[in-house]
Amino acid sequence: MKSKEYLSILQKILQHVDEGVHVLDKNGSTIIYNDAMSKLEKMETKEVMRKPFGEVFKNLNSESSTLLKALKLRVTTSDLKQTYLNKDGKEITTINTTLPIIIDDEVIAVVEVAKNITHMTEMSHTILKLQNEIGKPETAKTKRIKKYNFNNIIGSSENFKDIVEKAKKASRNSVSVFIFGETGTGKELIAQSIHYESDRKDKPFIAQNCAALPESLLEGLLFGTSKGGFTGAVDRAGLFEQANGGTLLLDEINSMPYELQAKLLRVLQENYIRRVGGTRDIPIDVRIISTSNESPESILRNGNIRKDLYYRLNVIQLNVPPLRERKDDILVLANMFIRKYNERLNKEIISMSKEAQDNLFKYDYPGNVRELENIIMAAVSLAEDTERILNMGHFSPLNPARELGGKSHEIGDEGIDEYLGNLERRIIEKTLMKYDNNVTKSAEALKIKRQTLQHKIKKYDIQ
């Protein structure tokens, strides 16, 4: 097959990928420019193809263009965040990787792959703006954010009471706290309680999920940006500055990109931050509370967190027990949720039947307290306005509490195929609930491919 035919096949393949791809030959002329890059830069393919790069992009040179830098200087650029105006004047933010293709010590082509993260950048800016609004003094027009304290924490099981007592002691100082617990156990509730019982209670409490954003955006969100740091950058305070004097909750700390962990460690050691692209050191006084839904042993063993950062964060460790290990609290919590949703849904439920209570005890709650709340909310919402007792009829047939509590695991009239299908569906539903509908983590837990899990979710119409 001739080189021209290879190039034609490659061009057709690259038209169907989501990332923008731009390839120059050794003379600097464009030989590949796919649809994704065309849409990103608002340039027609015919305006770019087979034309010298410098004639099309006249405002770029070897200093400002990673493509030209790769072509002339053989420089590889990885995961570079770039913000620029496209042909229509719209601000675009991308993560670019550019590399030279070298054969026999000669650069025969250079390739740039660009991932459009404009929407994610806008989202991070919105988060910062909202955090700023939350931190402002409350006015009659602003809605009050729910603030939790230890009075909101319900539980009489000894293992849970021990954790609460330890958390109360932690509120008397400002050392770092590491909270480990499964999804839905109430880690943020405990974190807020520590803050609002401490001397910092009149200062901001800000929470950020470390798994929600890629490294390039999370860094700017945490530390802020400085005007001129990169194209399109503006002066904006990050979450550390916004939380100054208060508490910053770093949720899912084990999902923070590894390189960013080193920068966080330096902030904790030196008590100052430097905005992305800035040169000024800004002193900060922020208490760090971090959480993980994986055990410390697991995240250390798998290398998900730097050991030096972990020991800095893990001054006080709180291991929140799952609901299946504090069964004495199930009815107490269930009755609290009944009162809560009586008020919200305008119902007058006073108790549950003995059968319903027994079924609640038999279930192991992979989604923990959050799942129990959802179970009660659904049951209360299904009750008639005149009903006062929740019975098994108020619990959805799809609710595992009902199925596992009262249904035999023997094969019935449905046959083995339907039985196995129902069993597989329940396992997938429970796993997705455990990992907050995170398909990647659920697939890893189930030891199947992500694509396979997505197919099964579609097959069983799992919402």
TILUMGU-520418 format. One record per residue (C-alpha): chain; x, y, z. Coordinates in steps of 0.1 Angstrom, whole numbers. Example, Ala and Ser with C-alpha at 12.3 -4.5 7.8 and 13.67 -1.06 7.14 Angstrom:
BEGIN
lomi tipa=A&x=123&y=-45&z=78 .
lomi tipa=A&x=137&y=-11&z=71 .
//
This chain:
BEGIN
lomi tipa=A&x=0&y=0&z=0 .
lomi tipa=A&x=13&y=34&z=-9 .
lomi tipa=A&x=20&y=62&z=16 .
lomi tipa=A&x=-8&y=83&z=0 .
lomi tipa=A&x=-33&y=55&z=6 .
lomi tipa=A&x=-21&y=51&z=42 .
lomi tipa=A&x=-26&y=89&z=47 .
lomi tipa=A&x=-61&y=87&z=32 .
lomi tipa=A&x=-71&y=58&z=55 .
lomi tipa=A&x=-57&y=76&z=85 .
lomi tipa=A&x=-75&y=108&z=76 .
lomi tipa=A&x=-109&y=90&z=74 .
lomi tipa=A&x=-103&y=72&z=107 .
lomi tipa=A&x=-94&y=105&z=125 .
lomi tipa=A&x=-126&y=121&z=114 .
lomi tipa=A&x=-145&y=100&z=139 .
lomi tipa=A&x=-125&y=107&z=170 .
lomi tipa=A&x=-136&y=133&z=196 .
lomi tipa=A&x=-102&y=150&z=200 .
lomi tipa=A&x=-89&y=175&z=175 .
lomi tipa=A&x=-59&y=163&z=154 .
lomi tipa=A&x=-36&y=185&z=134 .
lomi tipa=A&x=-5&y=170&z=115 .
lomi tipa=A&x=22&y=189&z=96 .
lomi tipa=A&x=47&y=173&z=73 .
lomi tipa=A&x=84&y=180&z=75 .
lomi tipa=A&x=80&y=212&z=54 .
lomi tipa=A&x=54&y=226&z=78 .
lomi tipa=A&x=23&y=220&z=56 .
lomi tipa=A&x=-9&y=205&z=70 .
lomi tipa=A&x=-15&y=169&z=59 .
lomi tipa=A&x=-42&y=160&z=84 .
lomi tipa=A&x=-68&y=183&z=100 .
lomi tipa=A&x=-98&y=164&z=113 .
lomi tipa=A&x=-134&y=175&z=119 .
lomi tipa=A&x=-130&y=179&z=156 .
lomi tipa=A&x=-101&y=204&z=152 .
lomi tipa=A&x=-121&y=222&z=124 .
lomi tipa=A&x=-150&y=226&z=148 .
lomi tipa=A&x=-128&y=237&z=176 .
lomi tipa=A&x=-109&y=264&z=157 .
lomi tipa=A&x=-139&y=273&z=133 .
lomi tipa=A&x=-116&y=268&z=103 .
lomi tipa=A&x=-128&y=250&z=72 .
lomi tipa=A&x=-106&y=220&z=63 .
lomi tipa=A&x=-100&y=234&z=28 .
lomi tipa=A&x=-86&y=266&z=44 .
lomi tipa=A&x=-59&y=246&z=62 .
lomi tipa=A&x=-51&y=214&z=42 .
lomi tipa=A&x=-19&y=213&z=22 .
lomi tipa=A&x=-11&y=249&z=31 .
lomi tipa=A&x=20&y=261&z=50 .
lomi tipa=A&x=11&y=265&z=87 .
lomi tipa=A&x=26&y=300&z=88 .
lomi tipa=A&x=4&y=313&z=60 .
lomi tipa=A&x=-28&y=300&z=77 .
lomi tipa=A&x=-19&y=309&z=113 .
lomi tipa=A&x=0&y=342&z=107 .
lomi tipa=A&x=0&y=353&z=143 .
lomi tipa=A&x=19&y=322&z=156 .
lomi tipa=A&x=56&y=316&z=157 .
lomi tipa=A&x=80&y=290&z=172 .
lomi tipa=A&x=76&y=306&z=206 .
lomi tipa=A&x=38&y=306&z=207 .
lomi tipa=A&x=30&y=275&z=186 .
lomi tipa=A&x=37&y=240&z=200 .
lomi tipa=A&x=35&y=226&z=164 .
lomi tipa=A&x=62&y=248&z=151 .
lomi tipa=A&x=83&y=242&z=183 .
lomi tipa=A&x=80&y=205&z=177 .
lomi tipa=A&x=89&y=209&z=140 .
lomi tipa=A&x=119&y=232&z=144 .
lomi tipa=A&x=132&y=223&z=178 .
lomi tipa=A&x=120&y=187&z=182 .
lomi tipa=A&x=103&y=197&z=215 .
lomi tipa=A&x=75&y=174&z=228 .
lomi tipa=A&x=48&y=192&z=248 .
lomi tipa=A&x=25&y=171&z=270 .
lomi tipa=A&x=-9&y=181&z=285 .
lomi tipa=A&x=-5&y=218&z=280 .
lomi tipa=A&x=-35&y=240&z=289 .
lomi tipa=A&x=-41&y=266&z=262 .
lomi tipa=A&x=-68&y=293&z=262 .
lomi tipa=A&x=-73&y=313&z=230 .
lomi tipa=A&x=-98&y=329&z=207 .
lomi tipa=A&x=-110&y=309&z=177 .
lomi tipa=A&x=-119&y=324&z=143 .
lomi tipa=A&x=-153&y=334&z=156 .
lomi tipa=A&x=-138&y=352&z=186 .
lomi tipa=A&x=-150&y=326&z=211 .
lomi tipa=A&x=-127&y=318&z=240 .
lomi tipa=A&x=-116&y=281&z=238 .
lomi tipa=A&x=-97&y=261&z=264 .
lomi tipa=A&x=-79&y=229&z=253 .
lomi tipa=A&x=-55&y=204&z=267 .
lomi tipa=A&x=-29&y=198&z=240 .
lomi tipa=A&x=-2&y=172&z=234 .
lomi tipa=A&x=23&y=179&z=206 .
lomi tipa=A&x=51&y=157&z=195 .
lomi tipa=A&x=76&y=153&z=166 .
lomi tipa=A&x=77&y=121&z=146 .
lomi tipa=A&x=114&y=112&z=141 .
lomi tipa=A&x=127&y=85&z=117 .
lomi tipa=A&x=164&y=81&z=110 .
lomi tipa=A&x=171&y=113&z=130 .
lomi tipa=A&x=149&y=133&z=107 .
lomi tipa=A&x=116&y=150&z=117 .
lomi tipa=A&x=91&y=137&z=91 .
lomi tipa=A&x=60&y=151&z=107 .
lomi tipa=A&x=46&y=167&z=139 .
lomi tipa=A&x=13&y=158&z=155 .
lomi tipa=A&x=-9&y=178&z=178 .
lomi tipa=A&x=-39&y=163&z=197 .
lomi tipa=A&x=-63&y=188&z=213 .
lomi tipa=A&x=-90&y=179&z=238 .
lomi tipa=A&x=-117&y=206&z=242 .
lomi tipa=A&x=-122&y=214&z=279 .
lomi tipa=A&x=-140&y=248&z=274 .
lomi tipa=A&x=-171&y=236&z=292 .
lomi tipa=A&x=-151&y=222&z=321 .
lomi tipa=A&x=-132&y=255&z=324 .
lomi tipa=A&x=-164&y=274&z=325 .
lomi tipa=A&x=-177&y=250&z=352 .
lomi tipa=A&x=-146&y=256&z=374 .
lomi tipa=A&x=-150&y=293&z=370 .
lomi tipa=A&x=-187&y=290&z=380 .
lomi tipa=A&x=-177&y=269&z=411 .
lomi tipa=A&x=-152&y=296&z=422 .
lomi tipa=A&x=-178&y=323&z=416 .
lomi tipa=A&x=-205&y=304&z=436 .
lomi tipa=A&x=-180&y=298&z=464 .
lomi tipa=A&x=-172&y=335&z=465 .
lomi tipa=A&x=-210&y=342&z=468 .
lomi tipa=A&x=-214&y=317&z=495 .
lomi tipa=A&x=-185&y=332&z=515 .
lomi tipa=A&x=-201&y=367&z=514 .
lomi tipa=A&x=-221&y=380&z=544 .
lomi tipa=A&x=-257&y=367&z=542 .
lomi tipa=A&x=-283&y=392&z=530 .
lomi tipa=A&x=-321&y=389&z=528 .
lomi tipa=A&x=-318&y=378&z=492 .
lomi tipa=A&x=-293&y=350&z=497 .
lomi tipa=A&x=-303&y=315&z=506 .
lomi tipa=A&x=-288&y=301&z=538 .
lomi tipa=A&x=-266&y=270&z=533 .
lomi tipa=A&x=-274&y=241&z=556 .
lomi tipa=A&x=-247&y=239&z=583 .
lomi tipa=A&x=-244&y=206&z=601 .
lomi tipa=A&x=-230&y=201&z=636 .
lomi tipa=A&x=-228&y=172&z=661 .
lomi tipa=A&x=-264&y=177&z=671 .
lomi tipa=A&x=-274&y=165&z=636 .
lomi tipa=A&x=-255&y=133&z=639 .
lomi tipa=A&x=-277&y=103&z=649 .
lomi tipa=A&x=-264&y=71&z=663 .
lomi tipa=A&x=-261&y=51&z=695 .
lomi tipa=A&x=-239&y=21&z=683 .
lomi tipa=A&x=-208&y=20&z=704 .
lomi tipa=A&x=-184&y=19&z=674 .
lomi tipa=A&x=-201&y=50&z=659 .
lomi tipa=A&x=-203&y=69&z=692 .
lomi tipa=A&x=-165&y=64&z=696 .
lomi tipa=A&x=-159&y=80&z=662 .
lomi tipa=A&x=-182&y=110&z=671 .
lomi tipa=A&x=-164&y=115&z=704 .
lomi tipa=A&x=-130&y=114&z=686 .
lomi tipa=A&x=-144&y=140&z=661 .
lomi tipa=A&x=-155&y=163&z=689 .
lomi tipa=A&x=-120&y=162&z=703 .
lomi tipa=A&x=-106&y=170&z=668 .
lomi tipa=A&x=-128&y=201&z=667 .
lomi tipa=A&x=-109&y=216&z=696 .
lomi tipa=A&x=-77&y=221&z=675 .
lomi tipa=A&x=-68&y=228&z=639 .
lomi tipa=A&x=-47&y=197&z=629 .
lomi tipa=A&x=-55&y=179&z=597 .
lomi tipa=A&x=-81&y=151&z=598 .
lomi tipa=A&x=-84&y=121&z=575 .
lomi tipa=A&x=-119&y=106&z=573 .
lomi tipa=A&x=-123&y=71&z=558 .
lomi tipa=A&x=-156&y=55&z=552 .
lomi tipa=A&x=-177&y=39&z=525 .
lomi tipa=A&x=-199&y=60&z=503 .
lomi tipa=A&x=-230&y=73&z=521 .
lomi tipa=A&x=-216&y=69&z=557 .
lomi tipa=A&x=-218&y=106&z=564 .
lomi tipa=A&x=-182&y=117&z=560 .
lomi tipa=A&x=-190&y=153&z=550 .
lomi tipa=A&x=-215&y=155&z=578 .
lomi tipa=A&x=-187&y=147&z=603 .
lomi tipa=A&x=-163&y=171&z=585 .
lomi tipa=A&x=-188&y=200&z=588 .
lomi tipa=A&x=-195&y=192&z=624 .
lomi tipa=A&x=-158&y=194&z=632 .
lomi tipa=A&x=-156&y=228&z=615 .
lomi tipa=A&x=-188&y=243&z=630 .
lomi tipa=A&x=-179&y=232&z=665 .
lomi tipa=A&x=-144&y=247&z=662 .
lomi tipa=A&x=-129&y=282&z=667 .
lomi tipa=A&x=-131&y=285&z=629 .
lomi tipa=A&x=-169&y=282&z=628 .
lomi tipa=A&x=-174&y=319&z=617 .
lomi tipa=A&x=-150&y=314&z=588 .
lomi tipa=A&x=-157&y=296&z=555 .
lomi tipa=A&x=-162&y=259&z=551 .
lomi tipa=A&x=-155&y=249&z=515 .
lomi tipa=A&x=-157&y=214&z=500 .
lomi tipa=A&x=-142&y=202&z=467 .
lomi tipa=A&x=-143&y=168&z=452 .
lomi tipa=A&x=-109&y=159&z=439 .
lomi tipa=A&x=-122&y=135&z=413 .
lomi tipa=A&x=-145&y=160&z=396 .
lomi tipa=A&x=-119&y=178&z=375 .
lomi tipa=A&x=-87&y=171&z=356 .
lomi tipa=A&x=-54&y=182&z=371 .
lomi tipa=A&x=-50&y=214&z=350 .
lomi tipa=A&x=-84&y=227&z=361 .
lomi tipa=A&x=-82&y=214&z=397 .
lomi tipa=A&x=-49&y=232&z=402 .
lomi tipa=A&x=-64&y=266&z=391 .
lomi tipa=A&x=-95&y=259&z=412 .
lomi tipa=A&x=-75&y=252&z=444 .
lomi tipa=A&x=-47&y=278&z=440 .
lomi tipa=A&x=-63&y=304&z=418 .
lomi tipa=A&x=-50&y=320&z=386 .
lomi tipa=A&x=-29&y=351&z=379 .
lomi tipa=A&x=-35&y=374&z=349 .
lomi tipa=A&x=-10&y=367&z=322 .
lomi tipa=A&x=-1&y=333&z=336 .
lomi tipa=A&x=-15&y=318&z=303 .
lomi tipa=A&x=-35&y=331&z=274 .
lomi tipa=A&x=-69&y=342&z=286 .
lomi tipa=A&x=-60&y=339&z=323 .
lomi tipa=A&x=-76&y=363&z=348 .
lomi tipa=A&x=-68&y=372&z=384 .
lomi tipa=A&x=-90&y=348&z=404 .
lomi tipa=A&x=-87&y=336&z=440 .
lomi tipa=A&x=-87&y=299&z=444 .
lomi tipa=A&x=-104&y=278&z=471 .
lomi tipa=A&x=-74&y=280&z=495 .
lomi tipa=A&x=-77&y=318&z=495 .
lomi tipa=A&x=-115&y=317&z=498 .
lomi tipa=A&x=-112&y=293&z=527 .
lomi tipa=A&x=-86&y=314&z=545 .
lomi tipa=A&x=-91&y=312&z=583 .
lomi tipa=A&x=-116&y=284&z=578 .
lomi tipa=A&x=-116&y=248&z=566 .
lomi tipa=A&x=-111&y=232&z=532 .
lomi tipa=A&x=-126&y=197&z=527 .
lomi tipa=A&x=-108&y=177&z=500 .
lomi tipa=A&x=-132&y=149&z=492 .
lomi tipa=A&x=-119&y=117&z=475 .
lomi tipa=A&x=-83&y=129&z=481 .
lomi tipa=A&x=-71&y=96&z=467 .
lomi tipa=A&x=-84&y=107&z=432 .
lomi tipa=A&x=-62&y=138&z=432 .
lomi tipa=A&x=-37&y=137&z=403 .
lomi tipa=A&x=-3&y=125&z=416 .
lomi tipa=A&x=17&y=156&z=404 .
lomi tipa=A&x=-8&y=179&z=420 .
lomi tipa=A&x=-4&y=161&z=453 .
lomi tipa=A&x=32&y=173&z=455 .
lomi tipa=A&x=20&y=210&z=451 .
lomi tipa=A&x=-6&y=204&z=478 .
lomi tipa=A&x=21&y=190&z=501 .
lomi tipa=A&x=43&y=221&z=496 .
lomi tipa=A&x=13&y=243&z=505 .
lomi tipa=A&x=7&y=223&z=537 .
lomi tipa=A&x=44&y=225&z=546 .
lomi tipa=A&x=50&y=262&z=539 .
lomi tipa=A&x=15&y=277&z=546 .
lomi tipa=A&x=14&y=298&z=515 .
lomi tipa=A&x=1&y=294&z=479 .
lomi tipa=A&x=11&y=308&z=446 .
lomi tipa=A&x=-15&y=313&z=420 .
lomi tipa=A&x=-11&y=294&z=387 .
lomi tipa=A&x=10&y=317&z=365 .
lomi tipa=A&x=17&y=341&z=394 .
lomi tipa=A&x=50&y=351&z=412 .
lomi tipa=A&x=36&y=363&z=445 .
lomi tipa=A&x=35&y=340&z=476 .
lomi tipa=A&x=2&y=344&z=494 .
lomi tipa=A&x=1&y=333&z=531 .
lomi tipa=A&x=-29&y=312&z=540 .
lomi tipa=A&x=-43&y=297&z=572 .
lomi tipa=A&x=-65&y=268&z=562 .
lomi tipa=A&x=-74&y=236&z=581 .
lomi tipa=A&x=-75&y=206&z=558 .
lomi tipa=A&x=-100&y=178&z=563 .
lomi tipa=A&x=-97&y=150&z=537 .
lomi tipa=A&x=-119&y=120&z=529 .
lomi tipa=A&x=-116&y=87&z=511 .
lomi tipa=A&x=-141&y=59&z=504 .
lomi tipa=A&x=-112&y=35&z=501 .
lomi tipa=A&x=-92&y=23&z=531 .
lomi tipa=A&x=-58&y=40&z=539 .
lomi tipa=A&x=-41&y=6&z=534 .
lomi tipa=A&x=-56&y=3&z=499 .
lomi tipa=A&x=-48&y=38&z=486 .
lomi tipa=A&x=-12&y=35&z=499 .
lomi tipa=A&x=-8&y=0&z=485 .
lomi tipa=A&x=-21&y=11&z=451 .
lomi tipa=A&x=-1&y=42&z=450 .
lomi tipa=A&x=-31&y=65&z=448 .
lomi tipa=A&x=-16&y=89&z=473 .
lomi tipa=A&x=19&y=100&z=481 .
lomi tipa=A&x=31&y=86&z=515 .
lomi tipa=A&x=45&y=120&z=526 .
lomi tipa=A&x=12&y=137&z=518 .
lomi tipa=A&x=-8&y=110&z=535 .
lomi tipa=A&x=12&y=113&z=567 .
lomi tipa=A&x=7&y=151&z=566 .
lomi tipa=A&x=-31&y=147&z=562 .
lomi tipa=A&x=-35&y=118&z=586 .
lomi tipa=A&x=-28&y=135&z=619 .
lomi tipa=A&x=-62&y=124&z=632 .
lomi tipa=A&x=-79&y=95&z=615 .
lomi tipa=A&x=-116&y=88&z=617 .
lomi tipa=A&x=-128&y=55&z=603 .
lomi tipa=A&x=-166&y=58&z=600 .
lomi tipa=A&x=-183&y=24&z=602 .
lomi tipa=A&x=-207&y=13&z=575 .
lomi tipa=A&x=-244&y=9&z=584 .
lomi tipa=A&x=-242&y=-29&z=584 .
lomi tipa=A&x=-218&y=-26&z=613 .
lomi tipa=A&x=-241&y=-4&z=633 .
lomi tipa=A&x=-274&y=-22&z=630 .
lomi tipa=A&x=-287&y=-7&z=663 .
lomi tipa=A&x=-290&y=27&z=645 .
lomi tipa=A&x=-311&y=15&z=616 .
lomi tipa=A&x=-345&y=20&z=632 .
lomi tipa=A&x=-334&y=53&z=649 .
lomi tipa=A&x=-323&y=66&z=616 .
lomi tipa=A&x=-354&y=53&z=598 .
lomi tipa=A&x=-377&y=71&z=622 .
lomi tipa=A&x=-357&y=103&z=618 .
lomi tipa=A&x=-361&y=101&z=580 .
lomi tipa=A&x=-398&y=94&z=584 .
lomi tipa=A&x=-402&y=126&z=604 .
lomi tipa=A&x=-381&y=144&z=578 .
lomi tipa=A&x=-402&y=133&z=549 .
lomi tipa=A&x=-435&y=136&z=567 .
lomi tipa=A&x=-427&y=173&z=568 .
lomi tipa=A&x=-415&y=176&z=533 .
lomi tipa=A&x=-442&y=155&z=517 .
lomi tipa=A&x=-470&y=166&z=541 .
lomi tipa=A&x=-476&y=130&z=554 .
lomi tipa=A&x=-484&y=117&z=589 .
lomi tipa=A&x=-466&y=84&z=591 .
lomi tipa=A&x=-460&y=74&z=628 .
lomi tipa=A&x=-443&y=40&z=625 .
lomi tipa=A&x=-435&y=9&z=604 .
lomi tipa=A&x=-450&y=-26&z=605 .
lomi tipa=A&x=-430&y=-54&z=622 .
lomi tipa=A&x=-424&y=-70&z=588 .
lomi tipa=A&x=-410&y=-38&z=573 .
lomi tipa=A&x=-387&y=-33&z=603 .
lomi tipa=A&x=-374&y=-69&z=600 .
lomi tipa=A&x=-366&y=-64&z=563 .
lomi tipa=A&x=-347&y=-32&z=571 .
lomi tipa=A&x=-326&y=-52&z=596 .
lomi tipa=A&x=-318&y=-80&z=571 .
lomi tipa=A&x=-304&y=-58&z=544 .
lomi tipa=A&x=-267&y=-49&z=544 .
lomi tipa=A&x=-269&y=-14&z=528 .
lomi tipa=A&x=-241&y=-11&z=503 .
lomi tipa=A&x=-251&y=26&z=500 .
lomi tipa=A&x=-252&y=30&z=538 .
lomi tipa=A&x=-272&y=58&z=555 .
lomi tipa=A&x=-278&y=76&z=522 .
lomi tipa=A&x=-294&y=44&z=508 .
lomi tipa=A&x=-315&y=40&z=539 .
lomi tipa=A&x=-328&y=76&z=535 .
lomi tipa=A&x=-337&y=69&z=499 .
lomi tipa=A&x=-356&y=38&z=509 .
lomi tipa=A&x=-376&y=56&z=536 .
lomi tipa=A&x=-382&y=86&z=513 .
lomi tipa=A&x=-396&y=63&z=486 .
lomi tipa=A&x=-418&y=45&z=511 .
lomi tipa=A&x=-432&y=77&z=526 .
lomi tipa=A&x=-439&y=92&z=492 .
lomi tipa=A&x=-459&y=61&z=482 .
lomi tipa=A&x=-481&y=62&z=514 .
lomi tipa=A&x=-516&y=76&z=511 .
lomi tipa=A&x=-523&y=108&z=530 .
lomi tipa=A&x=-546&y=89&z=554 .
lomi tipa=A&x=-521&y=61&z=561 .
lomi tipa=A&x=-501&y=61&z=593 .
lomi tipa=A&x=-481&y=29&z=591 .
lomi tipa=A&x=-455&y=19&z=566 .
lomi tipa=A&x=-458&y=-17&z=555 .
lomi tipa=A&x=-441&y=-39&z=529 .
lomi tipa=A&x=-465&y=-26&z=502 .
lomi tipa=A&x=-450&y=9&z=505 .
lomi tipa=A&x=-415&y=-4&z=496 .
lomi tipa=A&x=-408&y=-6&z=459 .
lomi tipa=A&x=-405&y=-41&z=445 .
lomi tipa=A&x=-371&y=-31&z=431 .
lomi tipa=A&x=-359&y=-22&z=466 .
lomi tipa=A&x=-333&y=-46&z=477 .
lomi tipa=A&x=-345&y=-43&z=513 .
lomi tipa=A&x=-377&y=-60&z=503 .
lomi tipa=A&x=-362&y=-85&z=479 .
lomi tipa=A&x=-334&y=-97&z=501 .
lomi tipa=A&x=-355&y=-97&z=532 .
lomi tipa=A&x=-385&y=-117&z=521 .
lomi tipa=A&x=-376&y=-134&z=489 .
lomi tipa=A&x=-361&y=-169&z=487 .
lomi tipa=A&x=-330&y=-174&z=466 .
lomi tipa=A&x=-344&y=-206&z=452 .
lomi tipa=A&x=-353&y=-206&z=415 .
lomi tipa=A&x=-390&y=-201&z=410 .
lomi tipa=A&x=-413&y=-202&z=380 .
lomi tipa=A&x=-392&y=-177&z=360 .
lomi tipa=A&x=-365&y=-203&z=350 .
lomi tipa=A&x=-328&y=-201&z=353 .
lomi tipa=A&x=-321&y=-175&z=326 .
lomi tipa=A&x=-345&y=-149&z=341 .
lomi tipa=A&x=-334&y=-158&z=376 .
lomi tipa=A&x=-297&y=-152&z=367 .
lomi tipa=A&x=-306&y=-120&z=348 .
lomi tipa=A&x=-325&y=-106&z=379 .
lomi tipa=A&x=-296&y=-116&z=401 .
lomi tipa=A&x=-271&y=-99&z=378 .
lomi tipa=A&x=-292&y=-68&z=377 .
lomi tipa=A&x=-294&y=-66&z=415 .
lomi tipa=A&x=-256&y=-70&z=418 .
lomi tipa=A&x=-250&y=-42&z=393 .
lomi tipa=A&x=-275&y=-19&z=409 .
lomi tipa=A&x=-259&y=-24&z=444 .
lomi tipa=A&x=-224&y=-19&z=430 .
lomi tipa=A&x=-234&y=13&z=411 .
lomi tipa=A&x=-251&y=26&z=443 .
lomi tipa=A&x=-220&y=18&z=463 .
lomi tipa=A&x=-198&y=38&z=440 .
lomi tipa=A&x=-222&y=67&z=434 .
lomi tipa=A&x=-230&y=56&z=398 .
lomi tipa=A&x=-193&y=58&z=389 .
lomi tipa=A&x=-192&y=33&z=360 .
lomi tipa=A&x=-154&y=30&z=359 .
lomi tipa=A&x=-151&y=22&z=396 .
lomi tipa=A&x=-181&y=-2&z=395 .
lomi tipa=A&x=-166&y=-20&z=365 .
lomi tipa=A&x=-133&y=-25&z=384 .
lomi tipa=A&x=-152&y=-38&z=415 .
lomi tipa=A&x=-172&y=-62&z=393 .
lomi tipa=A&x=-140&y=-72&z=374 .
lomi tipa=A&x=-155&y=-66&z=340 .
lomi tipa=A&x=-147&y=-41&z=312 .
lomi tipa=A&x=-162&y=-7&z=314 .
lomi tipa=A&x=-179&y=-12&z=280 .
lomi tipa=A&x=-194&y=-45&z=292 .
lomi tipa=A&x=-209&y=-28&z=322 .
lomi tipa=A&x=-223&y=0&z=301 .
lomi tipa=A&x=-239&y=-27&z=278 .
lomi tipa=A&x=-255&y=-44&z=308 .
lomi tipa=A&x=-268&y=-11&z=322 .
lomi tipa=A&x=-285&y=-5&z=289 .
lomi tipa=A&x=-297&y=-41&z=287 .
lomi tipa=A&x=-314&y=-40&z=321 .
lomi tipa=A&x=-325&y=-4&z=317 .
lomi tipa=A&x=-308&y=6&z=350 .
lomi tipa=A&x=-314&y=42&z=358 .
//
